Amino acid sequence: MPKVISRAAISSSDQAPATASSLAVLRTFYCLCGEFMLVIDRGLDKLPRRKTDGAFIVRCKDGKDLPLQAARKFKLNAKLGKQCLVKRKESPYLEARTPLLCSRCNTTVAYQTTPPPIASGTYLYIVRGGLTEQQGRIPADAFEGEERVALSERDLQIRAELAAIDEKLNSRMDEATRRKLENDRKNVVGGGTVEEVVERQYSPGI
């Protein structure tokens, strides 16, 4: 009986040439309440911004100048709000808007200047500070451009009284207690106890 020699070709995915889809990096964003809201092929900080309110501009449809004006690949998990008119101080014109709301907390996270459905126009606008990449954390641009509120005389007096109380307590505190309090403050800023912080540092999945 003749000897049968099997021949097999082994193929691995790491040997395959890179495709456009494999090179694409999708970014996920959440509402401030923690609800999943947006998946997009580029970070919001890389998108152009609207001069009027600083909103991030998402192109929904291809323009004439390709690939510079190619539509972004994204999916927005939002519901339509009630259409409204917006009047700006520096402009005599009204702008028709369709707000796009979080399905959990009804917060406006984006808007468009065209009627429904979502992404019916050329552009869609993400509200500045409305979405975050880390659940439960306020984005860095949430208060961008906000003016500081001037404190009243009473507020300044209360702050001075609290500072005096803190100084009095610190003067009575021994060195060991002061160090423990400082460590506790660092743990609060770091987001957990010392054990939890160490566990996050050495566990990539957390």
C-alpha positions in Angstrom: 0.0 0.0 0.0 1.5 3.4 -1.0 2.5 5.7 1.8 0.3 8.8 2.0 2.1 12.1 2.7 -0.2 14.9 3.7 0.7 18.4 2.8 -0.8 21.3 4.7 -0.3 25.0 4.6 -0.4 26.9 7.9 -1.6 30.5 7.7 -1.5 33.0 10.6 -3.4 36.2 10.8 -0.2 38.1 11.8 1.2 37.2 8.4 -1.6 38.7 6.5 -1.1 42.2 4.9 -2.7 45.1 6.8 -6.0 46.3 5.4 -7.7 49.6 5.8 -10.1 48.3 8.4 -7.4 46.7 10.5 -5.5 50.0 10.6 -8.5 52.0 11.6 -8.7 52.8 15.3 -12.2 53.3 16.7 -12.7 55.6 19.7 -15.6 55.1 22.1 -17.2 58.0 24.0 -19.8 58.1 26.8 -22.2 60.6 28.2 -21.3 62.1 31.6 -23.9 59.8 33.2 -21.9 56.8 31.9 -24.2 55.8 29.0 -22.5 54.6 25.8 -23.0 57.3 23.1 -20.5 57.4 20.3 -18.1 55.2 18.3 -16.0 57.2 15.8 -12.9 56.6 13.7 -11.0 59.6 15.1 -10.6 61.3 18.5 -12.7 64.4 19.1 -9.6 66.4 19.8 -8.5 65.8 16.2 -11.8 67.1 14.7 -12.3 70.7 13.5 -14.3 72.9 15.9 -17.1 75.4 15.3 -16.1 79.0 15.9 -19.5 80.0 17.4 -19.7 77.5 20.3 -16.6 75.3 20.1 -18.6 72.2 19.2 -16.7 69.4 17.4 -17.7 69.1 13.7 -18.4 65.6 12.4 -18.8 65.3 8.6 -21.7 63.0 7.8 -21.5 63.1 4.0 -18.6 63.2 1.5 -17.6 66.6 0.0 -16.3 67.4 -3.4 -12.6 67.5 -2.4 -11.9 63.9 -1.6 -10.2 62.4 0.5 -9.8 65.7 2.5 -13.6 66.0 2.8 -14.4 62.3 3.3 -17.3 61.5 5.7 -16.3 60.2 9.1 -17.2 56.6 10.1 -19.2 56.9 13.3 -22.3 55.6 15.1 -24.2 57.9 17.5 -26.4 56.3 20.1 -28.7 59.2 20.7 -32.4 60.1 20.4 -33.9 63.1 18.8 -35.0 66.1 20.8 -37.5 68.8 20.1 -36.4 71.2 17.4 -35.7 74.8 18.5 -34.3 78.1 17.4 -31.1 79.6 18.7 -30.3 83.3 18.8 -26.8 84.5 19.4 -25.8 87.9 20.7 -23.4 88.7 17.9 -25.7 87.6 15.1 -29.2 88.9 14.1 -30.1 85.5 12.6 -31.8 82.5 14.1 -30.4 79.0 13.8 -32.7 76.0 13.6 -31.4 73.1 15.7 -32.4 69.5 16.3 -30.8 68.5 19.6 -29.6 64.9 20.0 -30.1 63.6 23.6 -28.7 60.9 25.8 -31.2 58.0 26.0 -30.7 57.7 29.8 -30.4 61.2 31.2 -31.8 63.3 28.3 -28.8 65.5 28.3 -28.0 67.2 24.9 -24.7 65.7 23.7 -24.9 66.8 20.1 -27.1 68.7 17.6 -27.6 69.2 13.9 -29.0 72.1 11.9 -31.1 69.9 9.7 -34.4 68.2 10.5 -34.6 64.4 11.4 -33.4 61.8 10.9 -30.0 61.8 12.6 -27.1 62.8 10.3 -29.5 64.0 7.6 -27.2 66.9 6.8 -23.6 67.4 5.8 -22.4 68.1 9.4 -23.3 67.0 12.9 -22.0 68.8 16.0 -20.8 67.2 19.2 -21.3 69.6 22.2 -18.1 70.7 23.8 -17.6 68.8 27.1 -20.7 66.6 26.5 -18.8 63.3 25.9 -15.9 61.6 27.7 -13.7 58.6 26.8 -13.6 57.5 30.4 -16.9 56.5 32.1 -17.6 58.5 35.2 -15.1 61.2 34.5 -15.7 64.8 33.4 -13.7 65.6 30.2 -10.9 68.2 30.4 -12.7 70.5 28.0 -16.0 70.6 29.9 -15.4 74.0 31.4 -13.2 75.3 28.6 -13.8 79.0 28.0 -16.0 79.4 31.1 -15.5 82.7 33.0 -14.6 82.6 36.7 -17.4 83.6 39.0 -16.6 86.5 41.2 -17.0 85.6 44.9 -19.1 87.8 47.1 -17.8 89.3 50.3 -19.6 86.7 52.4 -18.1 83.9 50.4 -14.6 85.3 50.9 -15.3 85.6 54.6 -16.4 82.0 54.8 -13.3 80.8 53.0 -11.1 82.8 55.3 -12.8 81.3 58.4 -12.4 77.8 57.0 -8.8 78.4 56.2 -8.2 79.6 59.8 -9.9 76.5 61.2 -7.7 74.2 59.1 -4.6 76.1 60.1 -5.6 75.7 63.8 -6.2 72.0 63.4 -3.0 71.5 61.6 -1.0 73.2 64.4 -2.4 70.6 66.8 -1.8 67.6 64.6 1.2 65.5 65.1 3.5 64.5 62.3 2.2 60.9 61.9 -1.4 62.0 61.7 -0.4 64.7 59.2 1.3 62.2 56.9 -1.6 59.8 57.1 -4.0 62.6 56.1 -1.8 63.5 53.2 -1.7 59.9 52.0 -5.5 59.7 52.3 -5.8 62.8 50.1 -3.5 61.4 47.5 -5.6 58.2 47.5 -8.8 60.1 46.9 -7.2 62.0 44.0 -5.8 58.7 42.6 -9.2 57.1 42.7 -9.2 54.5 45.5 -7.2 53.0 48.4 -3.4 52.3 48.2 -4.2 48.6 47.4 -6.5 49.5 44.5 -4.0 52.0 43.0 -1.2 49.4 43.1 -3.5 46.8 41.6 -4.4 49.1 38.7 -0.7 49.8 38.1 0.2 46.2 37.7 -3.0 44.9 36.1 -3.4 46.1 32.5 -7.0 45.0 32.3 -8.2 47.3 35.1 
